[in-house]
Amino acid sequence: MNAIIEESPTLADRLRDALEHDAVEHLAELIDENPAQDIALALGELPRQHWHALFERLNHERTAEIYAHLPTEHQTVLLEQLDPAEATRLIGELSYDDAAAVLDELEDDHAEAILAALPEGDQQALSSLLAYPEESAGRIMTPEFATVRPEWTVAEALDHLREHSEIAETVNTIFAVSPEGQLLGWMRLKELLLSRPSVTVESRIHTDIVSIEAQEDQEEAARRISHYDLDVLPVVDERGVILGIITVDDVLDIIRDETTEDFHRMAAVGDMPLSLRDASMRLLYRKRVGWLVILVLVNLLSGTAIAFFEASIEAVVALVFFLPMVIASGGNAGAQASTLMVRALATGDIQTRDWFRMAAKEVSVSAGLGISMAAAIWLTGNWLGNLEVANAIALAMFLVVLFGSMFGMSLPFLLTRLRLDPATASAPLITSVVDVIGIIIYFGVATAILQLA
């Protein structure tokens, strides 16, 4: 007899049970025993009414810690459920960049009310961050950082860092600045600790500075941190004055969000403000229906093209049998090429100036693919039809695959040149366009070779 293995309850199950039975002591034990990150993750599996109940029963210190690790969309929903005083307290406990992200998702009136209730210093810092464009480096930076002066001794610099360690998000990398705040260099904390106390900071700083201007795109910030293997990226204004820093954890969030956004766009789905788990059926319908309707209209052109070659179809019915194979092959080849180019452009592996080089490479690759697929379909065409039919569909297959690949490769470059997201070159869009052109190529070649009027 097989033993029945019972799965132990998850943290989310135990939290739900404690909340439903109002077991405050057991709930407190669970909160104390588990890291804040795990509590935040488990909270996402509970119904929304449990979120408010959980935060009502927590002490203030743990509330802020757990709230800080919730996804931004969950932070926003929870903030709308809490009373204004508690909502303001939670926002005040977050780092400035995280607080700005939450306020940005709230209704304007609600965000302004919370902002007005914060201390004046917090108001100024958050208002400054929210003034930068969305998805810019300035929007995601934190103004909480520590700097040193080059003329200080190592002892003076360490004393300064000890005094200001609580307001700095990280001190692993330390930046040296002029009296006007201009970025002069950087050094590791380890280098500072291992230096003699009487040595000046200026003798220890590195001047090979990698920075980013506040107006630049956040994806560029992620690329620079990855490319230069940085822990911290300083954000500066046009004069070189340091305004804030972007850390590795910020970059991980950027990469996750941008990758998710690209996947949605490549699937012809609009931007999703919520996770798939939390999205309502109405939201999912609204995000998907627009592109699908547009693609239906595009595909009407396919039907028009087929109707135009009605005489050819009536003369050689076998052409209809091979049509889906040829058209699908072109669409698939285009989707492959597009996916490769979108990803390469996103990672910075290629630039728009590389189009000619990539086009030459794609012509060779797609020609090889077209010849291979044409040979495969020629054998089938010769078996089911005759030599003329086989020659016609083989040539059509080669041309359709070549066109699909070149179109799929070129569209992301064109969108990038127009300052649009190359991920908009979605597989459904490319497939639909290649379908229309492919049908015209297919029947045009067949008509010419088979001399069908």
FIMARDREN-687449 format. One line per 4 residues: number of its first residue (from 1); their letters; for each residue z negated, y, x of N, C-alpha, C. Coordinates in steps of 0.2 Angstrom, whole numbers, plus 5000, padded with zeros to 4 digits. Layout:
% residues N
NUM = a = Z Y X Z Y X Z Y X  ...
This chain:
% residues 453
1 = mnai = 5000 4994 5004 5000 5000 5000 5000 5006 5004  5005 5011 5003 5005 5017 5007 4999 5021 5005  4996 5024 5010 4990 5028 5009 4993 5035 5007  4989 5038 5002 4991 5045 4999 4988 5050 5004
5 = iees = 4993 5054 5007 4990 5059 5011 4990 5066 5007  4984 5068 5007 4983 5075 5004 4983 5080 5009  4987 5085 5007 4988 5091 5011 4981 5095 5010  4979 5098 5016 4973 5102 5015 4975 5109 5013
9 = ptla = 4971 5112 5009 4973 5119 5006 4975 5124 5011  4980 5128 5010 4981 5133 5015 4977 5139 5014  4977 5144 5019 4973 5150 5018 4974 5154 5012  4980 5154 5010 4982 5157 5004 4979 5154 4998
13 = drlr = 4979 5147 4998 4976 5144 4992 4968 5145 4992  4965 5145 4998 4958 5146 4998 4956 5153 4996  4960 5158 4998 4959 5165 4996 4960 5166 4988  4965 5162 4985 4966 5163 4978 4960 5160 4974
17 = dale = 4958 5154 4977 4952 5151 4973 4946 5155 4974  4945 5158 4979 4939 5162 4980 4939 5169 4975  4945 5171 4975 4946 5177 4970 4946 5175 4963  4949 5170 4961 4949 5168 4954 4942 5166 4952
21 = hdav = 4938 5164 4956 4931 5162 4954 4926 5167 4956  4928 5173 4959 4924 5178 4961 4918 5176 4966  4920 5172 4970 4916 5169 4975 4916 5174 4981  4912 5179 4980 4912 5185 4985 4910 5182 4992
25 = ehla = 4904 5178 4992 4902 5176 4999 4907 5172 5002  4910 5167 4999 4915 5163 5002 4921 5167 5004  4923 5172 5000 4929 5176 5002 4927 5180 5009  4921 5182 5009 4919 5186 5015 4919 5181 5021
29 = elid = 4917 5175 5020 4918 5170 5026 4925 5169 5028  4929 5168 5023 4936 5167 5025 4939 5173 5029  4937 5179 5027 4939 5185 5030 4937 5186 5037  4930 5184 5038 4927 5184 5045 4930 5179 5049
33 = enpa = 4932 5173 5047 4934 5167 5051 4941 5167 5053  4945 5171 5050 4953 5171 5051 4955 5178 5054  4960 5178 5058 4963 5184 5061 4966 5189 5055  4966 5195 5056 4968 5200 5051 4976 5198 5050
37 = qdia = 4980 5196 5055 4987 5195 5054 4988 5189 5049  4983 5184 5050 4984 5178 5045 4982 5180 5038  4977 5184 5038 4975 5186 5031 4981 5190 5028  4984 5194 5031 4989 5198 5029 4995 5194 5027
41 = lalg = 4997 5189 5031 5002 5184 5029 5001 5180 5023  4995 5178 5022 4993 5174 5016 4993 5178 5010  4991 5184 5011 4991 5189 5005 4998 5190 5002  5003 5189 5006 5010 5190 5003 5011 5184 4999
45 = elpr = 5008 5178 4999 5009 5173 4995 5005 5173 4988  5001 5178 4988 4997 5178 4981 5000 5183 4977  4998 5182 4970 5001 5187 4965 4998 5194 4967  5002 5199 4965 5000 5206 4966 4994 5208 4964
49 = qhwh = 4992 5205 4958 4985 5208 4955 4979 5205 4960  4981 5200 4964 4976 5198 4968 4975 5202 4974  4980 5206 4976 4980 5211 4982 4974 5216 4981  4974 5219 4975 4970 5224 4973 4963 5221 4973
53 = alfe = 4962 5215 4970 4955 5212 4970 4953 5210 4977  4957 5208 4981 4955 5207 4988 4952 5213 4991  4956 5218 4991 4954 5224 4995 4947 5228 4992  4946 5226 4985 4940 5229 4982 4934 5226 4985
57 = rlnh = 4935 5219 4987 4929 5215 4989 4928 5215 4997  4932 5219 5000 4931 5219 5008 4927 5225 5010  4924 5224 5016 4921 5230 5019 4927 5234 5022  4925 5241 5023 4930 5245 5025 4933 5244 5032
61 = erta = 4930 5241 5036 4932 5240 5043 4938 5235 5043  4937 5229 5039 4942 5224 5039 4947 5226 5034  4946 5230 5029 4952 5232 5025 4957 5236 5029  4955 5240 5033 4960 5244 5037 4964 5240 5042
65 = eiya = 4960 5235 5045 4963 5230 5050 4969 5226 5046  4967 5223 5040 4972 5219 5037 4977 5223 5034  4976 5228 5031 4981 5233 5029 4986 5235 5034  4984 5236 5040 4989 5238 5045 4994 5232 5047
69 = hlpt = 4992 5226 5045 4997 5220 5047 5001 5218 5041  5001 5221 5035 5005 5220 5030 5012 5222 5031  5017 5219 5028 5024 5222 5028 5024 5229 5025  5028 5233 5027 5028 5240 5024 5029 5240 5016
73 = ehqt = 5033 5235 5014 5034 5235 5006 5028 5233 5003  5024 5229 5006 5017 5227 5003 5012 5232 5003  5012 5236 5009 5008 5242 5010 5009 5247 5004  5015 5248 5003 5017 5253 4998 5015 5251 4991
77 = vlle = 5016 5245 4989 5014 5242 4983 5006 5243 4982  5003 5241 4987 4995 5241 4987 4993 5248 4986  4996 5252 4990 4994 5259 4990 4994 5262 4983  4999 5260 4979 5000 5263 4972 4995 5260 4967
81 = qldp = 4991 5254 4969 4986 5252 4965 4979 5254 4966  4978 5257 4972 4972 5259 4974 4970 5266 4972  4964 5268 4971 4962 5275 4970 4964 5280 4975  4965 5286 4974 4967 5291 4979 4963 5291 4985
85 = aeat = 4956 5291 4985 4952 5291 4990 4953 5285 4995  4953 5279 4992 4954 5273 4996 4961 5273 4999  4966 5275 4996 4973 5276 4998 4973 5280 5004  4970 5286 5004 4970 5291 5009 4967 5288 5015
89 = rlig = 4961 5285 5014 4957 5282 5020 4961 5277 5023  4965 5272 5020 4969 5267 5023 4975 5270 5027  4978 5275 5024 4983 5279 5028 4980 5282 5034  4975 5285 5034 4971 5288 5040 4970 5283 5045
93 = elsy = 4969 5277 5043 4967 5272 5048 4973 5269 5052  4979 5270 5049 4985 5267 5053 4987 5272 5058  4991 5269 5063 4994 5273 5068 4999 5278 5065  5001 5283 5068 5005 5288 5065 5012 5285 5063
97 = ddaa = 5015 5281 5067 5022 5279 5066 5021 5274 5060  5016 5270 5059 5016 5265 5053 5014 5269 5047  5010 5274 5048 5008 5278 5042 5014 5282 5039  5018 5285 5044 5025 5288 5042 5029 5283 5038
101 = avld = 5030 5277 5040 5034 5272 5037 5032 5271 5030  5025 5270 5029 5023 5269 5022 5024 5275 5018  5022 5281 5020 5023 5287 5016 5031 5288 5014  5035 5286 5019 5042 5287 5017 5044 5283 5011
105 = eled = 5041 5277 5010 5043 5273 5004 5040 5275 4998  5035 5279 4998 5032 5281 4992 5036 5287 4988  5034 5288 4981 5037 5293 4978 5035 5300 4981  5039 5305 4981 5037 5311 4984 5031 5314 4982
109 = dhae = 5029 5314 4976 5023 5317 4973 5017 5313 4976  5017 5307 4976 5012 5302 4978 5011 5303 4986  5016 5304 4990 5016 5304 4997 5013 5311 4999  5015 5316 4995 5012 5323 4996 5005 5324 4995
113 = aila = 5003 5320 4989 4996 5320 4988 4991 5317 4993  4994 5311 4996 4990 5308 5001 4990 5312 5007  4996 5315 5009 4996 5319 5015 4992 5325 5015  4991 5328 5009 4987 5334 5008 4980 5333 5009
117 = alpe = 4978 5326 5007 4971 5324 5008 4969 5322 5015  4973 5322 5019 4972 5320 5026 4969 5326 5030  4966 5325 5036 4964 5330 5040 4970 5334 5042  4969 5340 5044 4975 5345 5046 4979 5342 5052
121 = gdqq = 4975 5339 5057 4979 5336 5063 4983 5331 5061  4981 5326 5056 4985 5321 5054 4991 5323 5050  4990 5328 5046 4995 5331 5042 5001 5333 5046  4999 5337 5051 5004 5340 5056 5008 5334 5060
125 = alss = 5004 5329 5062 5008 5324 5066 5012 5320 5061  5010 5318 5055 5014 5315 5050 5020 5319 5048  5019 5325 5046 5025 5329 5044 5030 5330 5049  5028 5330 5056 5033 5331 5061 5037 5324 5062
129 = llay = 5034 5319 5061 5038 5312 5061 5042 5312 5055  5040 5314 5049 5044 5313 5043 5050 5318 5043  5050 5323 5048 5055 5328 5048 5061 5325 5052  5060 5320 5056 5066 5317 5059 5070 5313 5055
133 = pees = 5077 5312 5056 5081 5309 5052 5079 5301 5052  5081 5298 5046 5079 5291 5045 5083 5287 5050  5079 5282 5053 5082 5277 5058 5083 5281 5065  5080 5286 5066 5080 5289 5072 5074 5287 5077
137 = agri = 5075 5288 5083 5069 5287 5088 5063 5291 5086  5064 5297 5084 5059 5302 5083 5055 5299 5077  5058 5296 5072 5055 5294 5066 5050 5288 5067  5051 5284 5072 5047 5278 5073 5043 5278 5079
141 = mtpe = 5043 5284 5083 5039 5285 5089 5031 5286 5086  5027 5285 5091 5020 5287 5090 5018 5293 5094  5015 5298 5092 5013 5304 5096 5006 5303 5100  5004 5297 5099 4997 5295 5102 4998 5292 5109
145 = fatv = 4998 5296 5114 4999 5293 5121 4995 5298 5126  4994 5295 5131 4990 5299 5137 4995 5300 5142  4994 5306 5145 4998 5308 5151 4993 5311 5157  4996 5311 5163 4992 5314 5168 4997 5319 5172
149 = rpew = 4993 5323 5176 4997 5328 5180 4998 5326 5187  5004 5327 5190 5005 5325 5197 5001 5327 5202  4998 5333 5201 4993 5336 5206 4986 5333 5206  4985 5329 5201 4978 5326 5201 4977 5321 5206
153 = tvae = 4971 5319 5208 4970 5313 5212 4969 5307 5207  4970 5301 5210 4969 5295 5206 4962 5295 5202  4957 5297 5206 4950 5297 5202 4950 5302 5196  4953 5308 5197 4954 5312 5191 4958 5309 5185
157 = aldh = 4964 5306 5187 4968 5303 5182 4964 5298 5178  4961 5293 5182 4957 5288 5179 4951 5291 5174  4948 5296 5176 4943 5299 5172 4946 5302 5166  4952 5305 5166 4956 5307 5160 4958 5302 5156
161 = lreh = 4960 5296 5158 4962 5291 5154 4956 5288 5150  4951 5287 5154 4945 5284 5151 4943 5289 5145  4943 5295 5146 4941 5300 5140 4946 5300 5134  4952 5298 5135 4957 5299 5130 4960 5292 5128
165 = seia = 4957 5286 5130 4959 5280 5129 4960 5278 5122  4955 5281 5118 4955 5279 5111 4961 5282 5107  4963 5288 5109 4969 5291 5105 4976 5289 5108  4976 5285 5113 4982 5282 5116 4984 5275 5113
169 = etvn = 4990 5274 5111 4992 5268 5108 4992 5263 5114  4994 5265 5120 4994 5260 5125 4993 5264 5132  4990 5261 5137 4989 5265 5143 4992 5260 5149  4996 5255 5147 4999 5251 5152 5004 5254 5156
173 = tifa = 5008 5259 5153 5012 5263 5157 5010 5270 5156  5009 5274 5161 5007 5281 5161 5012 5286 5163  5013 5291 5160 5018 5296 5161 5015 5302 5164  5018 5305 5170 5016 5311 5173 5020 5317 5170
177 = vspe = 5017 5322 5168 5021 5328 5165 5019 5334 5169  5023 5339 5168 5022 5346 5170 5017 5350 5165  5015 5356 5167 5010 5359 5163 5014 5361 5156  5021 5361 5156 5024 5363 5150 5026 5356 5146
181 = gqll = 5024 5350 5149 5025 5344 5145 5031 5340 5147  5035 5343 5152 5041 5340 5154 5039 5333 5157  5043 5328 5156 5042 5321 5159 5045 5321 5166  5040 5320 5171 5042 5320 5178 5042 5313 5181
185 = gwmr = 5039 5308 5178 5039 5301 5181 5034 5297 5177  5033 5291 5180 5029 5286 5177 5026 5281 5182  5021 5278 5180 5018 5273 5184 5014 5268 5180  5013 5262 5183 5009 5257 5179 5002 5258 5180
189 = lkel = 4998 5256 5175 4990 5256 5176 4988 5252 5182  4991 5247 5183 4989 5243 5189 4990 5246 5195  4995 5250 5196 4996 5254 5202 4991 5259 5203  4989 5262 5197 4984 5267 5198 4977 5265 5200
193 = llsr = 4975 5259 5197 4969 5256 5198 4969 5253 5206  4974 5251 5208 4974 5249 5215 4975 5254 5220  4976 5260 5218 4977 5266 5223 4970 5269 5225  4970 5272 5231 4963 5275 5233 4962 5281 5229
197 = psvt = 4956 5282 5227 4954 5287 5223 4956 5294 5225  4957 5295 5232 4958 5302 5234 4966 5303 5234  4970 5298 5233 4977 5299 5233 4980 5303 5227  4985 5307 5228 4987 5311 5222 4992 5306 5218
201 = vesr = 4992 5308 5211 4996 5304 5207 5004 5305 5209  5005 5311 5211 5012 5312 5213 5015 5308 5218  5011 5305 5223 5013 5300 5228 5014 5293 5225  5012 5292 5219 5012 5285 5216 5017 5285 5210
205 = ihtd = 5020 5290 5208 5024 5290 5202 5031 5288 5204  5035 5285 5199 5042 5283 5200 5046 5288 5196  5051 5290 5199 5055 5296 5196 5061 5293 5192  5063 5286 5192 5068 5284 5189 5067 5283 5181
209 = ivsi = 5067 5288 5178 5065 5289 5171 5070 5286 5166  5068 5282 5162 5073 5280 5156 5069 5283 5150  5073 5287 5146 5070 5290 5140 5075 5290 5135  5073 5293 5129 5078 5293 5123 5076 5300 5120
213 = eaqe = 5081 5303 5117 5080 5309 5114 5078 5308 5106  5074 5312 5103 5071 5310 5097 5076 5309 5091  5082 5313 5092 5087 5312 5087 5092 5306 5087  5091 5302 5093 5096 5297 5094 5094 5291 5089
217 = dqee = 5098 5286 5088 5097 5281 5084 5092 5276 5086  5088 5273 5082 5083 5268 5084 5085 5262 5087  5091 5260 5085 5094 5254 5088 5096 5255 5096  5097 5261 5097 5098 5263 5104 5092 5263 5108
221 = aarr = 5086 5264 5105 5080 5264 5108 5078 5256 5109  5080 5252 5105 5079 5245 5106 5083 5242 5111  5089 5245 5112 5094 5242 5117 5091 5244 5124  5089 5250 5124 5086 5253 5131 5080 5249 5133
225 = ishy = 5076 5248 5129 5070 5244 5130 5071 5237 5133  5076 5234 5129 5078 5227 5131 5082 5227 5137  5087 5232 5138 5091 5232 5144 5087 5233 5151  5082 5238 5150 5079 5240 5156 5072 5236 5157
229 = dldv = 5071 5232 5152 5064 5228 5152 5058 5232 5152  5058 5237 5147 5052 5241 5147 5047 5239 5142  5041 5241 5144 5035 5240 5139 5035 5246 5134  5036 5252 5137 5036 5258 5133 5042 5263 5135
233 = lpvv = 5045 5266 5129 5050 5270 5130 5048 5277 5128  5048 5282 5133 5046 5289 5131 5052 5292 5127  5050 5296 5122 5054 5300 5117 5054 5307 5119  5059 5311 5121 5059 5318 5123 5063 5322 5119
237 = derg = 5062 5329 5119 5067 5333 5116 5072 5335 5121  5077 5340 5119 5082 5342 5123 5080 5345 5129  5074 5347 5130 5072 5351 5136 5068 5346 5141  5068 5339 5139 5064 5334 5143 5057 5334 5142
241 = vilg = 5054 5338 5136 5047 5337 5135 5046 5331 5131  5041 5327 5133 5039 5321 5130 5036 5322 5123  5038 5319 5118 5036 5320 5111 5032 5314 5109  5033 5308 5111 5030 5302 5109 5032 5296 5113
245 = iitv = 5030 5290 5111 5032 5284 5114 5034 5279 5109  5039 5274 5111 5041 5268 5107 5039 5262 5111  5035 5258 5108 5032 5252 5111 5036 5246 5109  5035 5240 5113 5038 5234 5111 5038 5232 5104
249 = ddvl = 5031 5232 5101 5030 5230 5095 5035 5234 5090  5036 5240 5091 5040 5244 5087 5047 5241 5087  5049 5240 5093 5056 5237 5094 5057 5230 5091  5052 5226 5091 5053 5220 5087 5054 5221 5080
253 = diir = 5050 5226 5077 5052 5228 5070 5059 5230 5069  5061 5234 5073 5068 5237 5073 5073 5231 5073  5072 5227 5078 5077 5221 5078 5077 5217 5072  5071 5216 5069 5071 5212 5063 5074 5215 5057
257 = dett = 5072 5222 5056 5075 5225 5051 5083 5226 5051  5085 5228 5057 5092 5229 5058 5096 5222 5058  5093 5217 5060 5097 5210 5059 5097 5208 5052  5092 5209 5048 5092 5208 5041 5097 5212 5038
261 = edfh = 5097 5218 5039 5102 5223 5036 5109 5221 5037  5110 5219 5044 5117 5217 5045 5119 5210 5042  5114 5206 5041 5116 5199 5037 5117 5201 5030  5113 5206 5027 5115 5207 5020 5121 5211 5019
265 = rmaa = 5123 5215 5024 5130 5218 5023 5135 5214 5024  5135 5209 5029 5140 5204 5030 5141 5199 5025  5136 5199 5021 5137 5194 5015 5138 5199 5008  5140 5205 5010 5142 5209 5004 5136 5211 4999
269 = vgdm = 5130 5211 5002 5124 5213 4998 5122 5220 5001  5120 5224 4996 5117 5231 4998 5111 5230 5001  5108 5236 5004 5102 5236 5007 5096 5234 5003  5092 5229 5005 5086 5227 5001 5080 5230 5003
273 = plsl = 5077 5234 4999 5071 5238 5000 5065 5233 5000  5065 5227 4997 5060 5222 4997 5062 5216 5000  5057 5211 5002 5059 5205 5004 5062 5200 4998  5065 5195 5000 5068 5191 4994 5063 5188 4990
277 = rdas = 5057 5187 4993 5052 5184 4988 5049 5189 4983  5049 5195 4985 5046 5200 4980 5052 5204 4976  5058 5203 4978 5063 5206 4974 5064 5203 4967  5065 5208 4962 5066 5206 4955 5073 5203 4954
281 = mrll = 5074 5200 4949 5080 5197 4947 5085 5203 4946  5082 5208 4943 5086 5214 4941 5089 5217 4948  5084 5218 4953 5086 5221 4959 5092 5217 4963  5091 5210 4963 5095 5206 4966 5102 5206 4963
285 = yrkr = 5102 5206 4956 5109 5207 4952 5112 5214 4954  5108 5219 4954 5111 5226 4956 5114 5226 4963  5110 5223 4967 5113 5223 4974 5119 5219 4976  5120 5214 4971 5126 5209 4973 5132 5211 4968
289 = vgwl = 5131 5213 4963 5136 5214 4958 5142 5219 4960  5140 5224 4964 5145 5229 4965 5150 5227 4969  5149 5224 4975 5154 5221 4979 5158 5216 4976  5155 5211 4972 5158 5206 4969 5163 5209 4964
293 = vilv = 5162 5214 4960 5167 5217 4956 5173 5220 4960  5171 5223 4965 5176 5226 4969 5181 5221 4972  5178 5215 4974 5182 5210 4977 5186 5206 4971  5184 5206 4965 5188 5204 4960 5194 5208 4959
297 = lvnl = 5193 5214 4959 5199 5219 4959 5204 5218 4964  5201 5217 4971 5206 5215 4976 5209 5209 4975  5206 5204 4973 5209 5197 4972 5214 5197 4966  5214 5202 4962 5219 5203 4957 5226 5204 4960
301 = lsgt = 5226 5207 4966 5232 5208 4970 5235 5201 4972  5230 5196 4973 5233 5190 4975 5237 5187 4969  5234 5187 4963 5238 5185 4957 5245 5188 4957  5245 5195 4958 5251 5198 4957 5256 5196 4963
305 = aiaf = 5254 5195 4969 5258 5192 4974 5261 5185 4972  5257 5181 4969 5259 5174 4967 5264 5175 4962  5263 5179 4957 5268 5180 4952 5275 5183 4954  5274 5187 4959 5281 5190 4962 5285 5184 4965
309 = feas = 5282 5179 4968 5286 5173 4970 5286 5167 4966  5286 5169 4959 5287 5163 4954 5293 5159 4955  5298 5162 4957 5305 5158 4957 5304 5153 4963  5301 5155 4969 5300 5151 4974 5296 5145 4973
313 = ieav = 5291 5146 4969 5286 5141 4967 5290 5136 4962  5294 5138 4958 5297 5134 4953 5302 5130 4957  5305 5132 4962 5310 5129 4966 5307 5123 4970  5302 5125 4973 5298 5120 4978 5291 5120 4976
317 = valv = 5289 5115 4971 5282 5115 4969 5277 5113 4974  5280 5110 4979 5275 5107 4985 5272 5113 4988  5275 5119 4988 5272 5125 4991 5265 5127 4988  5264 5125 4982 5258 5127 4979 5252 5122 4982
321 = fflp = 5254 5116 4983 5249 5112 4986 5246 5114 4993  5250 5117 4997 5248 5119 5003 5245 5126 5004  5246 5130 4998 5244 5137 4998 5236 5138 4999  5232 5134 4996 5225 5135 4997 5223 5134 5005
325 = mvia = 5226 5129 5008 5224 5127 5015 5226 5133 5019  5232 5135 5018 5234 5141 5023 5230 5147 5022  5229 5149 5016 5225 5155 5014 5218 5155 5017  5215 5149 5015 5208 5148 5017 5207 5148 5025
329 = sggn = 5212 5145 5028 5212 5145 5036 5212 5152 5038  5217 5157 5035 5217 5164 5038 5210 5167 5037  5207 5166 5031 5201 5170 5029 5195 5167 5034  5195 5161 5035 5190 5158 5040 5191 5161 5047
333 = agaq = 5197 5161 5049 5198 5164 5056 5196 5171 5056  5198 5175 5051 5196 5182 5051 5188 5183 5051  5185 5179 5047 5177 5179 5046 5174 5177 5053  5177 5172 5057 5174 5171 5063 5175 5176 5068
337 = astl = 5181 5179 5068 5182 5185 5073 5178 5191 5071  5177 5192 5065 5173 5198 5063 5166 5197 5065  5163 5191 5064 5156 5190 5065 5155 5191 5073  5159 5188 5077 5159 5189 5084 5159 5196 5086
341 = mvra = 5163 5200 5083 5164 5207 5085 5158 5211 5083  5156 5210 5077 5150 5214 5074 5144 5213 5078  5143 5206 5080 5137 5205 5084 5137 5208 5091  5143 5208 5094 5144 5210 5101 5143 5218 5101
345 = latg = 5146 5221 5096 5145 5229 5095 5138 5230 5094  5134 5226 5090 5127 5228 5088 5123 5227 5095  5124 5222 5099 5120 5221 5105 5122 5226 5111  5128 5229 5110 5131 5233 5115 5135 5229 5121
349 = diqt = 5136 5223 5119 5140 5219 5124 5147 5222 5125  5150 5225 5119 5156 5228 5120 5156 5235 5117  5160 5239 5118 5161 5246 5116 5167 5247 5112  5168 5253 5109 5174 5254 5105 5180 5254 5110
353 = rdwf = 5179 5257 5116 5184 5257 5121 5187 5251 5123  5183 5245 5122 5186 5239 5124 5190 5235 5119  5193 5239 5114 5197 5236 5109 5203 5233 5112  5207 5237 5116 5213 5234 5119 5212 5227 5123
357 = rmaa = 5207 5227 5127 5205 5221 5130 5203 5215 5126  5199 5217 5121 5197 5212 5116 5203 5210 5112  5208 5214 5110 5214 5213 5106 5218 5208 5110  5219 5209 5116 5223 5205 5120 5221 5198 5121
361 = kevs = 5214 5198 5121 5211 5191 5122 5211 5188 5115  5210 5191 5109 5210 5188 5103 5217 5186 5101  5223 5189 5103 5229 5187 5102 5231 5180 5105  5228 5179 5111 5229 5173 5115 5225 5167 5111
365 = vsag = 5219 5169 5109 5215 5164 5106 5217 5162 5099  5219 5167 5095 5221 5166 5088 5228 5163 5088  5232 5164 5093 5239 5161 5094 5238 5153 5095  5233 5152 5100 5231 5145 5101 5229 5141 5095
369 = lgis = 5224 5145 5091 5221 5142 5085 5227 5141 5080  5231 5146 5079 5237 5145 5074 5241 5140 5076  5243 5138 5082 5247 5133 5084 5244 5126 5083  5238 5126 5084 5234 5119 5083 5234 5118 5075
373 = maaa = 5233 5123 5071 5232 5122 5064 5239 5121 5061  5244 5124 5064 5251 5123 5061 5253 5116 5063  5252 5114 5068 5254 5107 5070 5251 5102 5065  5244 5103 5063 5241 5098 5059 5244 5099 5052
377 = iwlt = 5246 5105 5049 5248 5105 5043 5256 5103 5043  5259 5104 5048 5266 5102 5049 5267 5094 5047  5262 5090 5050 5263 5083 5049 5262 5081 5041  5257 5085 5038 5256 5084 5031 5262 5086 5027
381 = gnwl = 5265 5092 5029 5270 5094 5025 5277 5090 5026  5278 5087 5032 5283 5083 5033 5283 5076 5029  5276 5074 5028 5275 5068 5024 5276 5069 5017  5273 5074 5014 5273 5076 5007 5280 5079 5004
385 = gnle = 5283 5083 5009 5289 5086 5007 5295 5084 5011  5297 5089 5015 5303 5087 5020 5302 5092 5026  5307 5091 5030 5307 5095 5036 5307 5102 5035  5311 5105 5031 5311 5112 5029 5305 5114 5027
389 = vana = 5302 5111 5022 5295 5113 5019 5290 5113 5025  5290 5108 5029 5285 5107 5035 5286 5113 5039  5292 5115 5041 5293 5120 5046 5291 5127 5043  5292 5128 5036 5290 5134 5033 5282 5135 5032
393 = iala = 5279 5130 5030 5271 5130 5030 5268 5131 5037  5271 5127 5042 5268 5128 5048 5269 5135 5051  5275 5138 5050 5276 5145 5053 5271 5149 5049  5270 5148 5042 5266 5153 5038 5259 5152 5041
397 = mflv = 5257 5146 5042 5250 5145 5044 5249 5148 5051  5253 5148 5055 5252 5152 5062 5252 5159 5061  5256 5162 5057 5256 5169 5056 5250 5172 5052  5248 5168 5047 5242 5169 5043 5236 5169 5047
401 = vlfg = 5235 5164 5051 5229 5163 5056 5229 5169 5061  5235 5171 5063 5235 5176 5068 5234 5183 5065  5236 5184 5059 5234 5190 5056 5227 5191 5054  5224 5185 5051 5217 5185 5049 5213 5186 5055
405 = smfg = 5214 5183 5061 5210 5184 5067 5210 5191 5069  5216 5194 5070 5217 5201 5072 5214 5206 5067  5215 5205 5061 5212 5209 5056 5204 5209 5056  5201 5203 5057 5194 5202 5057 5191 5205 5063
409 = mslp = 5195 5205 5069 5193 5207 5075 5193 5215 5075  5198 5218 5072 5199 5225 5073 5195 5229 5068  5193 5226 5062 5190 5230 5057 5183 5233 5059  5179 5229 5063 5173 5232 5065 5173 5237 5070
413 = fllt = 5179 5237 5074 5180 5243 5079 5182 5249 5075  5186 5248 5070 5188 5254 5066 5182 5257 5062  5178 5253 5059 5172 5256 5056 5167 5259 5061  5166 5256 5067 5162 5259 5072 5165 5266 5074
417 = rlrl = 5172 5267 5075 5175 5273 5077 5174 5278 5071  5174 5276 5065 5172 5280 5059 5165 5282 5058  5161 5280 5063 5154 5280 5062 5151 5277 5056  5153 5271 5054 5151 5267 5049 5148 5261 5052
421 = dpat = 5144 5257 5048 5141 5251 5051 5146 5246 5051  5147 5243 5057 5152 5238 5058 5151 5231 5053  5144 5231 5052 5142 5225 5048 5145 5225 5041  5148 5231 5039 5151 5232 5032 5158 5228 5032
425 = asap = 5160 5226 5038 5166 5221 5038 5164 5214 5036  5162 5214 5030 5159 5207 5028 5164 5202 5027  5161 5196 5027 5166 5190 5027 5169 5190 5020  5166 5191 5014 5170 5192 5008 5175 5197 5008
429 = lits = 5174 5203 5011 5179 5208 5011 5185 5206 5015  5184 5203 5021 5189 5201 5025 5193 5195 5022  5190 5190 5019 5193 5185 5016 5197 5187 5010  5195 5192 5006 5199 5194 5001 5205 5198 5003
433 = vvdv = 5205 5202 5008 5211 5206 5011 5216 5201 5014  5213 5196 5018 5217 5191 5021 5221 5187 5016  5217 5185 5010 5220 5181 5005 5227 5185 5002  5226 5191 5001 5232 5195 4998 5238 5195 5003
437 = igii = 5236 5197 5009 5242 5198 5014 5244 5191 5016  5240 5186 5016 5242 5179 5018 5246 5176 5012  5245 5177 5006 5250 5175 5001 5257 5178 5002  5257 5184 5003 5264 5188 5005 5267 5185 5011
441 = iyfg = 5263 5183 5016 5266 5180 5022 5269 5173 5020  5264 5169 5017 5266 5162 5016 5272 5162 5012  5273 5165 5006 5279 5164 5002 5285 5168 5005  5283 5173 5008 5289 5177 5011 5292 5172 5017
445 = vata = 5288 5169 5021 5291 5164 5026 5295 5159 5022  5291 5156 5017 5294 5150 5014 5301 5152 5011  5301 5158 5008 5307 5160 5004 5313 5161 5009  5311 5164 5015 5316 5165 5020 5319 5159 5023
449 = ilql = 5314 5154 5025 5316 5148 5028 5320 5143 5023  5318 5143 5017 5321 5138 5012 5326 5141 5009  5328 5148 5010 5333 5151 5007 5333 5151 5000  5327 5153 4997 5326 5153 4990 5326 5160 4988
453 = a = 5331 5161 4983 5332 5168 4980 5326 5170 4976
